[in-house]
Amino acid sequence: MSSLLKKTWLIFYILAFSGLLTLITSTYLKHNELEHNLKTEQRYVTQLFDSHISSAFFQFETMLDLISYEFSFGESLQIDVIDNILARGPLLVGFALFNTDGTLQSSSSNLHAVRFPNLLQSNETKPWFQETLTTNKMTIGRPYYLKAIKKWVIPIRKSIINAQGEVTGVIASGLDIQALSTQWDDGTNGQRTIQATLDNGLYRILRAGVPLNKYEQIYNTPVSEKNINKLEKQLAKQDLSVHKLRASGETAQLQVHIKESNLYTTLVFNKKYKIWISSTESNYTLLQLLKQQVVAYTIFYLFFLVVIYFLFRWIVRIEKDKIAELTYRAEHDLLTGLYNRSVLKNKNLKYYKSNHPFSLLYLDLDHFKSINDSYGYSYGDIILVEVSKRIKTGLQSLNGTAVRLSADEFIILIETTDREKLEDYSKALLGHINKPYIVNNNDFKISASIGIAQSPKDATGMETLISYANNSMLIAKKTKNHFVFFSEKIHQQLIKNIEIEQALHTALAKDEISLVYQPQLDNQRQLCGVEALVRWNNDTLGFIPPDQFIPIAEETGLMPELGAYIMNKAMADISALQYKKKISFQLSINVSARQFVQLNFFENLLDCIACYKSPYLKITIEITESLFIENINRLLPIFQKMKDENISLSLDDFGTGYSSLSMLRNVPIDELKIDKSFVDYIVTNNNDCAMVASIITMGKNLGMKVLAEGVEDKQQANILQQAGCDIYQGYYFSKPLNLADLESFIDTL
């Protein structure tokens, strides 16, 4: 996966993680909100219950005050009045009057059957009765069960004080716990426990929502010491204590862990009636509400996650398609659909990863440029596409890869080094490429040359293999429609070419380049011209033939400088010699097509002639047809200018290249030079003899002089003379001479 795709998924993971953090944060905040609401509501309910209890107790305290007041005057209970009060107060279970020693004095009629114990002697009443005797306020006692009336009651008592301030008795009443609890409903269906607890003894006196069968457990048992200790610890965390709450009456809220449950508790002390009002609620309700919210948040988060997942997957798919398209464009040639040269540098190419041997074929189309020049690039493109198809056709069985290296050059990688398979494939491929191409009703036929290098036999680096295959291809190109395997001989030649190239850069500066001149004679054996021939003698490499270093000079761009030196040197030498001998003859100088296509070649030529201008100096420029034929349209204007300046044009090596009769007709050629390869066998080979005779006849019919080069003996000279040849050049007449020897040669004529 590309870096962009990784970053895209990274953004998705960041969003997903951010969403998860948001979910967790929202859950946390919601928990805090629900907890805050619970505590707020609990505080409110606790205060409301406290107010409700205080109001009820205040009502009953007032009633006891009235009864005790009446008793202080009559010194006995008025039973009819008491019964009337009981009939109007459903919460009251009865009244009783006790002496200060704890004995019963009298009671309401509904309690006559009750046998009250001595309140100062019974452990269930003593602490609270004693408290009543010491205060003028109503006191609340520990709840108990009255069997006579089958009710659980909360005893309330108030001392009776005479005019002298002495306690003369205690008026007592009881509140029906069941009836009192039904008056309070907090609407939580038992989820919240709200209760009142005596400070003295820590007995519960009222809890809302308690079933009757639980009264014994709830009201007859004080709050455990263990729970009290837990409460104290939680209060201490808020810098509070039971003593502080008892003194201040402020409301405290805390969390207590009891019996594996987390309880939220609100606690307040009623200073007037010395009771603790508490509201307790487990976290179950909070968790249920939180669960609903979390489920909703989670559903939304999952929906969000699914949506962005498919969105990002869609984005990634689009990006993958774009990357695939861009990768394809980056790695493929848009014209042919083959890989382009960039893949050869890609280390992910299977040929880099595998140690398996493979072969590299360097294919170049022969004379493809002439099609582009003559018919346009559109024709050439169509042919290239067809060539690519023909290359790919035979590759499938060999598990090969085809690459378009440049305009008409291709690289073919094949996973085999089997020479026989490679030869068969190369022959078949050359045959396929050599088949006709029909473009817009035009029939084209081209050939190709192939160089083959193998890994690891020849080299392991891709660039080195390409270089070796290219050099092998250049050798194959000399014969055309042929393939050549890279060999040690080619490798040595390649090394030598590199050495030649390096030495050639300094050859002129070191004065290693020299010229010799080979005489050209007519039928009367008179000197009519000389051909300037370049020689190079290097201190390290020794003598290097022109056919070795001239192509290298052309390929490396050194030819313009070398050509300019040859022209200047030849004109300077021959002009000086002609002045000295007062003799006129042609100076033939070989010029490559690459020199001709230089923008300033013709101007440099004229400048050189002007520099050595002489009435004796006549210049002939020799063109090698195999080099200039593809540039004929560009060279024609230069040829015409040369004619205008009386510069002759000679076609060298005629018959070995690609000349046509139309070219001979269109190009202003003054002289045809028959190549040595035809002259060599005219004595023994009738076909060569006939060919030479035909060339001489054709040249003379076109108004050209005909020169035969490479004449080695008298027999060859006689045959050429009989065929009508005009000029002769070769060792039979003279070898190439330095300037001093040429002067001596002239003297012998």
C-alpha distance (Angstrom), angle and dihedral (degrees) to the residues before:
residue distance angle dihedral
M1 . . .
S2 3.64 . .
S3 3.81 124.4 .
L4 3.81 90.6 -107.1
L5 3.81 92.1 54.5
K6 3.79 90.9 47.1
K7 3.80 89.9 52.1
T8 3.82 90.4 48.1
W9 3.80 91.9 54.0
L10 3.80 89.1 42.9
I11 3.82 88.3 58.4
F12 3.82 88.6 50.0
Y13 3.81 91.2 51.5
I14 3.80 90.4 46.7
L15 3.82 90.4 51.5
A16 3.80 91.2 45.5
F17 3.80 90.8 48.7
S18 3.81 90.7 44.7
G19 3.79 88.7 50.8
L20 3.80 89.8 50.1
L21 3.81 90.4 49.5
T22 3.80 88.7 48.6
L23 3.81 89.3 50.4
I24 3.80 91.5 50.0
T25 3.81 92.2 44.1
S26 3.81 91.9 47.1
T27 3.80 89.9 49.1
Y28 3.78 90.4 49.4
L29 3.80 92.7 47.6
K30 3.80 91.2 45.3
H31 3.79 89.8 50.5
N32 3.79 89.7 51.6
E33 3.79 90.8 47.0
L34 3.81 92.9 49.5
E35 3.78 90.3 44.9
H36 3.80 90.7 50.3
N37 3.80 91.0 48.7
L38 3.79 90.9 47.7
K39 3.78 92.2 50.6
T40 3.79 92.6 45.0
E41 3.79 92.1 49.9
Q42 3.79 91.3 43.6
R43 3.78 91.5 51.7
Y44 3.78 90.4 49.5
V45 3.83 93.6 47.7
T46 3.80 91.5 47.0
Q47 3.77 92.3 51.7
L48 3.78 90.7 44.8
F49 3.82 91.4 51.1
D50 3.78 89.7 47.2
S51 3.77 89.4 52.5
H52 3.80 91.4 46.8
I53 3.82 93.0 50.7
S54 3.79 92.5 44.4
S55 3.79 90.9 50.6
A56 3.80 92.4 49.7
F57 3.81 93.7 46.3
F58 3.79 90.9 46.1
Q59 3.82 89.4 54.8
F60 3.77 91.8 50.6
E61 3.81 91.9 43.9
T62 3.79 89.5 54.5
M63 3.79 89.8 50.3
L64 3.80 91.0 50.9
D65 3.80 89.4 48.1
L66 3.81 90.7 55.6
I67 3.78 93.5 46.4
S68 3.80 92.7 47.6
Y69 3.77 89.6 47.7
E70 3.80 91.8 53.4
F71 3.79 90.3 45.6
S72 3.80 92.1 53.2
F73 3.80 87.3 63.3
G74 3.81 101.2 38.5
E75 3.78 98.7 30.5
S76 3.81 89.9 -144.6
L77 3.81 136.8 69.2
Q78 3.74 116.5 -99.4
I79 3.79 97.3 -134.1
D80 3.79 96.0 -165.2
V81 3.81 91.0 53.5
I82 3.80 91.1 47.0
D83 3.79 92.9 49.7
N84 3.79 89.5 49.5
I85 3.82 89.5 53.5
L86 3.80 91.0 48.9
A87 3.77 91.2 50.9
R88 3.80 89.7 55.0
G89 3.84 96.1 43.5
P90 3.80 112.1 60.8
L91 3.82 91.7 -177.9
L92 3.81 92.7 60.2
V93 3.79 117.4 85.5
G94 3.83 96.3 -170.6
F95 3.81 147.8 -61.4
A96 3.77 132.7 -99.2
L97 3.76 135.9 -178.0
F98 3.77 119.1 -142.6
N99 3.74 131.2 -169.5
T100 3.77 118.6 -125.3
D101 3.81 88.9 -103.4
G102 3.81 89.7 63.7
T103 3.81 97.8 -104.8
L104 3.77 123.3 130.7
Q105 3.78 116.3 -105.5
S106 3.79 101.4 177.0
S107 3.83 141.5 -28.9
S108 3.78 142.5 -162.4
S109 3.78 115.4 -79.7
N110 3.82 93.8 -103.9
L111 3.82 90.0 59.9
H112 3.82 98.8 49.8
A113 3.77 90.5 103.6
V114 3.79 92.9 53.3
R115 3.76 116.8 98.9
F116 3.78 104.5 -149.0
P117 3.79 117.9 -158.4
N118 3.77 122.0 -132.9
L119 3.78 101.9 -79.5
L120 3.79 93.0 -147.9
Q121 3.75 93.0 51.9
S122 3.83 102.5 41.8
N123 3.81 115.2 87.8
E124 3.78 89.5 -144.1
T125 3.81 93.0 61.6
K126 3.81 109.3 17.7
P127 3.87 100.7 90.3
W128 3.74 93.7 48.0
F129 3.83 95.6 41.6
Q130 3.78 89.4 52.2
E131 3.81 89.0 50.6
T132 3.81 89.1 53.5
L133 3.81 92.2 53.9
T134 3.81 90.3 55.8
T135 3.82 99.9 51.0
N136 3.76 138.6 50.5
K137 3.83 90.5 -143.3
M138 3.74 128.1 91.2
T139 3.78 113.3 -92.5
I140 3.77 129.6 -156.2
G141 3.77 121.3 -140.3
R142 3.76 137.6 -158.2
P143 3.84 112.9 -71.5
Y144 3.81 117.2 -109.8
Y145 3.78 140.3 174.1
L146 3.86 120.6 -103.2
K147 3.75 107.0 -153.0
A148 3.79 93.6 -168.0
I149 3.76 92.8 64.0
K150 3.85 95.7 21.5
K151 3.77 95.0 -128.0
W152 3.78 138.7 124.0
V153 3.78 108.6 -127.1
I154 3.78 139.7 -170.4
P155 3.81 107.7 -137.4
I156 3.81 115.7 -137.6
R157 3.80 119.7 -172.2
K158 3.77 138.4 -177.7
S159 3.77 129.4 -173.7
I160 3.82 120.5 -119.7
I161 3.79 110.8 -133.1
N162 3.83 122.6 -167.9
A163 3.77 127.5 -145.7
Q164 3.76 90.7 -84.7
G165 3.82 90.6 57.4
E166 3.77 93.2 -109.1
V167 3.81 122.6 140.0
T168 3.79 105.4 -119.4
G169 3.79 98.6 171.8
V170 3.77 148.4 -30.4
I171 3.77 125.4 -101.2
A172 3.86 110.3 -152.2
S173 3.76 135.7 -173.4
G174 3.80 136.8 172.2
L175 3.75 132.4 -133.5
D176 3.79 120.8 -143.8
I177 3.83 103.6 -118.7
Q178 3.79 93.8 -160.7
A179 3.79 93.0 50.6
L180 3.81 92.1 43.8
S181 3.83 93.7 50.3
T182 3.79 92.3 52.0
Q183 3.79 89.0 62.4
W184 3.83 89.8 65.8
D185 3.79 123.2 67.6
D186 3.81 119.1 159.7
G187 3.81 93.2 -173.9
T188 3.82 96.4 -120.5
N189 3.81 96.6 110.9
G190 3.76 91.4 -126.6
Q191 3.81 95.8 -46.2
R192 3.80 89.6 116.7
T193 3.81 123.2 51.9
I194 3.79 112.8 -149.9
Q195 3.77 119.9 177.0
A196 3.78 147.9 153.4
T197 3.81 119.9 -127.3
L198 3.79 129.9 -169.0
D199 3.78 115.0 -115.0
N200 3.80 87.4 -148.5
G201 3.80 105.2 69.5
L202 3.79 96.1 -9.8
Y203 3.80 93.6 -110.4
R204 3.77 117.5 156.2
I205 3.77 112.1 -118.2
L206 3.79 99.3 -179.3
R207 3.82 136.1 12.8
A208 3.75 121.9 173.3
G209 3.79 119.5 -125.1
V210 3.81 98.9 13.9
P211 3.84 114.1 149.1
L212 3.80 116.0 -125.8
N213 3.79 94.0 -113.0
K214 3.83 89.4 60.9
Y215 3.83 95.8 53.7
E216 3.80 94.3 93.9
Q217 3.83 91.0 52.6
I218 3.79 95.6 43.6
Y219 3.80 104.0 38.5
N220 3.76 102.0 31.6
T221 3.80 95.6 51.8
P222 3.80 124.4 67.7
V223 3.82 122.6 -135.9
S224 3.81 108.1 -78.7
E225 3.76 121.1 -104.8
K226 3.81 89.2 -127.1
N227 3.78 92.3 59.4
I228 3.78 90.6 45.5
N229 3.83 89.8 54.7
K230 3.81 91.9 50.1
L231 3.76 88.8 50.1
E232 3.79 91.6 50.5
K233 3.84 91.0 51.0
Q234 3.77 92.7 51.9
L235 3.80 91.2 47.3
A236 3.77 90.1 50.4
K237 3.82 89.6 58.1
Q238 3.80 87.2 62.6
D239 3.79 92.2 43.9
L240 3.81 89.6 -107.4
S241 3.79 135.9 120.8
V242 3.80 139.1 -173.9
H243 3.79 88.7 -103.3
K244 3.82 92.3 53.8
L245 3.78 92.1 48.0
R246 3.81 90.7 47.9
A247 3.78 90.6 51.6
S248 3.81 98.3 41.9
G249 3.79 102.9 32.6
E250 3.81 90.6 -144.2
T251 3.78 122.7 148.7
A252 3.82 119.2 -105.7
Q253 3.80 127.4 -163.1
L254 3.78 122.7 -163.4
Q255 3.76 145.8 149.4
V256 3.78 120.1 -114.4
H257 3.79 127.8 -172.5
I258 3.78 109.2 -142.1
K259 3.80 126.1 164.9
E260 3.81 94.5 -12.3
S261 3.81 90.8 -51.7
N262 3.78 129.0 113.1
L263 3.78 107.3 -135.7
Y264 3.79 127.8 -165.1
T265 3.80 108.0 -147.2
T266 3.79 132.4 -172.6
L267 3.80 114.8 -165.8
V268 3.80 132.6 -172.1
F269 3.82 132.2 167.5
N270 3.81 120.5 -133.6
K271 3.77 101.4 -145.7
K272 3.79 95.0 -170.7
Y273 3.77 97.0 57.4
K274 3.82 96.5 22.1
I275 3.77 95.5 -125.8
W276 3.80 131.9 132.6
I277 3.78 116.1 -126.9
S278 3.79 112.2 -157.5
S279 3.78 136.7 174.0
T280 3.80 118.3 -162.9
E281 3.76 128.6 -175.2
S282 3.78 130.0 171.7
N283 3.79 121.3 -128.7
Y284 3.81 89.5 -112.8
T285 3.81 93.7 96.2
L286 3.78 90.9 45.5
L287 3.80 91.2 49.0
Q288 3.78 91.6 48.4
L289 3.80 91.3 52.7
L290 3.80 89.9 43.3
K291 3.79 90.3 49.3
Q292 3.79 90.9 55.7
Q293 3.78 90.7 50.9
V294 3.81 92.9 44.6
V295 3.80 90.6 50.7
A296 3.80 89.6 51.3
Y297 3.82 91.5 46.2
T298 3.80 91.2 46.4
I299 3.80 93.0 49.8
F300 3.79 89.6 50.0
Y301 3.81 90.9 46.4
L302 3.80 92.7 48.9
F303 3.79 90.1 47.2
F304 3.80 89.2 49.5
L305 3.81 90.2 46.6
V306 3.80 93.0 49.9
V307 3.80 92.0 46.9
I308 3.81 95.1 49.6
Y309 3.82 90.7 41.3
F310 3.79 92.1 57.7
L311 3.81 89.7 39.9
F312 3.80 91.8 53.2
R313 3.79 92.0 42.0
W314 3.79 87.6 53.7
I315 3.82 90.0 48.2
V316 3.81 91.0 47.0
R317 3.80 91.1 48.9
I318 3.80 90.2 51.1
E319 3.82 90.5 46.5
K320 3.79 90.7 47.7
D321 3.78 89.8 51.5
K322 3.81 90.1 48.5
I323 3.80 92.0 46.3
A324 3.79 90.3 46.7
E325 3.79 90.0 50.4
L326 3.80 92.9 45.4
T327 3.80 90.6 45.2
Y328 3.77 89.8 49.8
R329 3.80 90.9 49.1
A330 3.80 91.1 46.0
E331 3.79 93.6 49.1
H332 3.80 101.6 34.5
D333 3.75 135.8 66.6
L334 3.81 106.0 -118.2
L335 3.81 93.5 -146.9
T336 3.80 101.5 50.4
G337 3.81 102.3 19.1
L338 3.80 90.4 -127.4
Y339 3.78 123.1 126.8
N340 3.80 114.0 -84.6
R341 3.78 126.9 -133.4
S342 3.82 93.4 -89.4
V343 3.83 91.5 77.0
L344 3.79 89.5 62.7
K345 3.81 87.7 69.5
N346 3.80 93.8 44.2
K347 3.80 108.6 110.4
N348 3.83 89.1 -156.1
L349 3.79 90.0 68.3
K350 3.79 108.1 119.1
Y351 3.80 91.2 -124.9
Y352 3.83 89.3 63.8
K353 3.79 94.4 47.8
S354 3.78 98.5 46.1
N355 3.78 127.3 68.1
H356 3.78 88.3 -153.1
P357 3.84 112.4 123.7
F358 3.80 117.3 -108.3
S359 3.79 140.4 173.7
L360 3.78 130.3 -126.5
L361 3.81 119.4 -149.7
Y362 3.80 118.8 -163.0
L363 3.83 108.9 -157.9
D364 3.81 124.8 -170.7
L365 3.80 125.6 179.8
D366 3.78 114.6 -125.6
H367 3.83 117.1 -120.6
F368 3.79 92.2 -14.3
K369 3.80 90.5 143.9
S370 3.80 91.0 68.2
I371 3.82 89.7 63.0
N372 3.81 91.8 54.1
D373 3.79 91.7 45.2
S374 3.80 94.7 46.9
Y375 3.82 103.4 35.5
G376 3.79 104.9 18.5
Y377 3.77 134.7 -107.4
S378 3.80 94.2 -75.7
Y379 3.80 89.7 67.5
G380 3.78 91.1 44.8
D381 3.82 91.7 50.6
I382 3.80 92.2 53.2
I383 3.80 90.6 50.9
L384 3.83 91.5 47.5
V385 3.81 90.8 53.1
E386 3.81 90.3 51.4
V387 3.81 91.6 46.3
S388 3.83 88.9 52.8
K389 3.80 90.9 52.3
R390 3.80 90.9 50.6
I391 3.81 90.7 49.4
K392 3.82 92.4 51.1
T393 3.80 93.8 46.2
G394 3.79 94.9 71.8
L395 3.81 96.5 37.1
Q396 3.80 99.4 72.7
S397 3.79 95.2 76.2
L398 3.82 91.3 47.2
N399 3.81 96.6 48.1
G400 3.80 89.9 -123.6
T401 3.80 137.0 158.8
A402 3.81 125.2 -137.7
V403 3.82 122.6 -151.9
R404 3.79 129.0 -174.1
L405 3.79 103.1 -137.7
S406 3.81 99.6 -178.9
A407 3.80 140.7 -31.9
D408 3.82 99.8 -42.5
E409 3.81 99.9 -3.9
F410 3.79 124.6 100.7
I411 3.80 136.0 -174.9
I412 3.81 118.4 -148.2
L413 3.82 119.6 -166.9
I414 3.81 116.5 -162.4
E415 3.80 126.7 -177.1
T416 3.78 95.5 -131.6
T417 3.78 138.9 72.9
D418 3.79 94.4 -166.2
R419 3.81 102.1 134.3
E420 3.79 93.9 -153.8
K421 3.82 92.6 53.1
L422 3.79 91.1 46.6
E423 3.80 92.1 49.5
D424 3.81 91.5 48.7
Y425 3.79 91.7 48.1
S426 3.82 93.3 46.0
K427 3.80 92.8 48.9
A428 3.80 91.4 47.7
L429 3.81 91.7 46.2
L430 3.81 93.3 49.5
G431 3.80 88.0 48.8
H432 3.80 92.3 51.3
I433 3.80 92.8 47.0
N434 3.81 90.9 48.0
K435 3.80 91.8 58.8
P436 3.82 115.8 104.8
Y437 3.81 122.6 -84.2
I438 3.79 117.3 -148.9
V439 3.79 113.9 -154.8
N440 3.81 118.8 171.4
N441 3.80 91.1 -22.3
N442 3.82 90.8 -50.2
D443 3.78 117.7 123.4
F444 3.81 116.1 -141.3
K445 3.78 129.5 -178.0
I446 3.77 122.0 -170.1
S447 3.78 136.6 168.8
A448 3.78 134.8 -150.8
S449 3.78 139.9 -145.3
I450 3.81 123.3 -141.4
G451 3.78 132.4 -159.7
I452 3.81 118.6 -166.7
A453 3.82 128.7 -156.3
Q454 3.79 126.7 173.6
S455 3.80 135.6 -146.6
P456 2.97 128.0 -108.7
K457 3.79 93.3 0.6
D458 3.82 96.6 63.9
A459 3.83 101.1 18.1
T460 3.81 142.1 -30.4
G461 3.81 101.3 -142.7
M462 3.80 116.5 87.6
E463 3.81 94.7 -137.6
T464 3.79 91.5 50.3
L465 3.80 91.6 49.1
I466 3.82 90.6 50.2
S467 3.80 90.2 50.1
Y468 3.81 92.2 49.4
A469 3.80 92.9 46.5
N470 3.80 90.5 47.1
N471 3.79 91.9 54.0
S472 3.79 90.2 48.1
M473 3.80 89.1 50.2
L474 3.80 91.2 52.7
I475 3.80 88.9 55.2
A476 3.82 90.4 48.7
K477 3.79 89.0 49.3
K478 3.80 90.8 64.6
T479 3.81 88.9 70.7
K480 3.84 96.4 27.3
N481 3.84 127.1 -143.1
H482 3.79 88.6 43.8
F483 3.80 140.9 110.6
V484 3.80 129.8 -139.4
F485 3.82 129.9 -165.8
F486 3.76 117.1 -136.5
S487 3.81 110.7 -108.0
E488 3.77 141.4 175.3
K489 3.78 89.0 -97.1
I490 3.78 91.2 55.8
H491 3.80 89.1 44.9
Q492 3.78 91.3 54.2
Q493 3.79 90.1 46.6
L494 3.79 89.1 50.4
I495 3.80 90.8 51.9
K496 3.77 90.3 47.3
N497 3.82 90.8 49.7
I498 3.80 89.0 53.2
E499 3.79 90.2 50.3
I500 3.81 89.8 48.0
E501 3.78 91.4 49.5
Q502 3.80 92.7 50.5
A503 3.80 93.0 46.6
L504 3.80 92.0 44.9
H505 3.80 91.4 64.1
T506 3.81 90.6 67.7
A507 3.80 99.9 29.2
L508 3.82 95.6 100.9
A509 3.79 93.0 43.4
K510 3.82 89.7 52.3
D511 3.82 91.7 47.3
E512 3.80 91.1 -121.6
I513 3.82 94.5 136.1
S514 3.80 116.7 87.4
L515 3.80 137.4 167.4
V516 3.79 132.8 -129.2
Y517 3.78 126.6 -172.8
Q518 3.80 127.1 -140.3
P519 3.81 114.5 -156.0
Q520 3.82 121.6 -124.0
L521 3.86 115.2 -151.7
D522 3.79 132.8 -167.1
N523 3.82 128.6 -139.2
Q524 3.81 90.4 -80.3
R525 3.82 89.0 54.8
Q526 3.77 90.0 -114.0
L527 3.80 121.4 144.6
C528 3.79 109.5 -105.0
G529 3.77 99.8 161.6
V530 3.79 150.8 -21.2
E531 3.79 131.4 -131.6
A532 3.79 116.0 -136.4
L533 3.79 109.6 -133.5
V534 3.82 122.9 -170.2
R535 3.80 122.2 -132.6
W536 3.80 130.3 -170.4
N537 3.78 125.5 -164.1
N538 3.79 114.8 -178.6
D539 3.80 123.8 -165.9
T540 3.80 91.5 -132.0
L541 3.80 105.5 27.6
G542 3.78 96.7 35.4
F543 3.80 121.2 -150.5
I544 3.80 112.5 0.3
P545 3.82 117.8 -165.7
P546 3.82 117.7 -127.6
D547 3.80 92.3 -120.4
Q548 3.82 87.0 64.6
F549 3.77 104.0 44.9
I550 3.84 101.5 30.6
P551 3.87 93.9 66.3
I552 3.80 88.9 46.9
A553 3.79 90.9 49.9
E554 3.80 89.3 51.8
E555 3.81 93.7 48.4
T556 3.82 94.6 47.0
G557 3.82 95.7 45.5
L558 3.81 94.9 -112.3
M559 3.80 93.8 115.3
P560 3.83 97.5 88.1
E561 3.80 91.7 56.7
L562 3.82 92.7 42.2
G563 3.82 92.2 45.1
A564 3.78 91.8 50.5
Y565 3.81 89.8 51.2
I566 3.83 91.7 49.9
M567 3.83 92.4 49.8
N568 3.79 93.7 48.1
K569 3.79 94.7 43.1
A570 3.83 94.2 46.1
M571 3.81 94.2 47.1
A572 3.80 91.8 45.4
D573 3.83 92.9 50.0
I574 3.80 98.2 43.1
S575 3.81 95.3 40.1
A576 3.81 90.6 53.5
L577 3.81 91.6 46.4
Q578 3.80 93.0 48.5
Y579 3.79 91.5 50.6
K580 3.75 89.5 49.3
K581 3.81 95.2 48.8
K582 3.79 96.2 32.7
I583 3.78 88.5 -131.3
S584 3.79 132.1 132.1
F585 3.84 126.4 -147.4
Q586 3.83 139.2 143.4
L587 3.82 121.4 -82.4
S588 3.80 109.6 -151.4
I589 3.79 115.9 -158.5
N590 3.80 123.5 -173.9
V591 3.83 113.0 -132.2
S592 3.79 124.1 -177.2
A593 3.80 122.9 -133.4
R594 3.79 89.1 -114.0
Q595 3.77 90.1 62.3
F596 3.77 90.0 51.4
V597 3.80 94.5 54.4
Q598 3.80 91.8 55.5
L599 3.77 110.1 110.9
N600 3.81 94.9 -127.5
F601 3.82 99.6 35.7
F602 3.81 97.1 107.5
E603 3.80 92.5 44.9
N604 3.81 91.0 50.4
L605 3.81 89.8 49.2
L606 3.81 92.2 52.6
D607 3.81 91.2 45.8
C608 3.78 90.1 52.7
I609 3.84 92.6 48.7
A610 3.79 90.5 47.6
C611 3.80 90.4 51.2
Y612 3.83 92.1 55.8
K613 3.78 97.6 28.7
S614 3.78 111.9 162.4
P615 3.82 136.2 161.2
Y616 3.81 86.5 -125.9
L617 3.83 99.4 48.6
K618 3.80 117.1 98.6
I619 3.80 118.9 175.3
T620 3.80 126.5 -148.2
I621 3.81 118.9 -176.7
E622 3.80 114.3 -151.8
I623 3.78 118.3 -147.3
T624 3.81 123.5 -164.1
E625 3.79 105.2 -138.5
S626 3.81 95.0 -149.8
L627 3.80 89.2 62.0
F628 3.78 104.9 42.1
I629 3.79 103.3 37.3
E630 3.82 94.7 92.2
N631 3.82 90.8 52.2
I632 3.80 97.0 46.4
N633 3.81 95.6 121.9
R634 3.78 92.2 51.1
L635 3.81 93.3 46.1
L636 3.80 99.6 47.9
P637 3.86 94.4 81.6
I638 3.82 90.1 51.2
F639 3.82 91.4 49.3
Q640 3.78 90.3 52.6
K641 3.80 92.1 51.0
M642 3.78 89.0 50.6
K643 3.81 90.6 54.6
D644 3.78 89.2 50.2
E645 3.83 88.3 55.8
N646 3.87 93.0 47.9
I647 3.79 92.3 -109.8
S648 3.80 110.9 147.7
L649 3.81 123.5 -136.4
S650 3.79 123.3 -143.0
L651 3.82 125.1 -169.0
D652 3.80 105.7 -141.0
D653 3.83 125.7 -154.2
F654 3.78 91.4 13.0
G655 3.80 112.9 -167.7
T656 3.80 97.7 28.4
G657 3.78 98.0 77.8
Y658 3.77 136.7 46.6
S659 3.77 104.7 -74.9
S660 3.77 119.5 148.3
L661 3.79 132.2 -162.4
S662 3.79 90.0 -111.4
M663 3.80 89.5 55.9
L664 3.80 91.3 50.6
R665 3.77 88.5 50.4
N666 3.82 95.2 49.0
V667 3.81 101.0 39.5
P668 3.86 115.0 73.7
I669 3.81 94.8 -125.9
D670 3.83 117.2 171.3
E671 3.77 99.0 -176.2
L672 3.82 138.8 30.2
K673 3.80 117.8 -153.1
I674 3.80 113.9 -155.9
D675 3.79 109.2 -140.5
K676 3.81 118.5 -114.3
S677 3.81 90.4 -121.2
F678 3.84 89.4 70.5
V679 3.78 94.5 44.0
D680 3.82 95.1 50.4
Y681 3.81 95.8 74.1
I682 3.79 105.2 27.0
V683 3.80 89.7 109.9
T684 3.80 94.7 55.7
N685 3.80 104.6 21.3
N686 3.78 117.5 67.0
N687 3.80 92.5 -166.2
D688 3.81 92.5 56.1
C689 3.78 89.4 45.4
A690 3.80 91.1 51.4
M691 3.82 90.6 46.1
V692 3.81 92.3 52.6
A693 3.80 91.2 47.4
S694 3.81 90.3 51.1
I695 3.83 92.5 49.8
I696 3.81 91.3 49.8
T697 3.81 91.9 48.4
M698 3.82 92.5 47.0
G699 3.80 92.7 48.0
K700 3.77 94.0 48.9
N701 3.83 90.8 46.3
L702 3.83 87.9 54.6
G703 3.79 90.6 51.0
M704 3.78 95.7 -107.2
K705 3.78 131.2 133.7
V706 3.81 113.4 -120.1
L707 3.80 121.4 -140.2
A708 3.79 123.4 -171.3
E709 3.79 116.7 -154.0
G710 3.77 128.3 -164.1
V711 3.84 95.5 40.0
E712 3.79 103.2 167.3
D713 3.84 106.0 169.9
K714 3.77 145.0 18.1
Q715 3.82 95.5 -99.8
Q716 3.79 90.9 58.5
A717 3.81 90.3 47.3
N718 3.82 92.2 50.8
I719 3.84 93.5 49.0
L720 3.77 91.1 48.8
Q721 3.82 91.9 47.3
Q722 3.82 91.4 50.2
A723 3.84 88.9 50.4
G724 3.80 89.7 55.7
C725 3.82 101.4 -103.0
D726 3.82 113.1 168.7
I727 3.83 105.7 -160.2
Y728 3.81 134.5 25.5
Q729 3.76 133.2 -155.6
G730 3.80 127.2 178.0
Y731 3.77 148.2 89.0
Y732 3.80 91.5 -70.2
F733 3.77 86.4 71.9
S734 3.81 102.4 25.0
K735 3.76 141.8 -32.0
P736 3.82 118.6 -125.5
L737 3.85 107.7 -69.7
N738 3.74 135.1 -156.9
L739 3.77 116.1 -121.9
A740 3.83 95.3 -92.0
D741 3.79 93.0 48.4
L742 3.79 90.4 46.9
E743 3.78 89.2 55.8
S744 3.79 89.8 51.4
F745 3.81 90.1 47.6
I746 3.78 90.7 53.6
D747 3.77 89.9 51.1
T748 3.81 90.3 57.3
L749 3.77 94.5 56.1
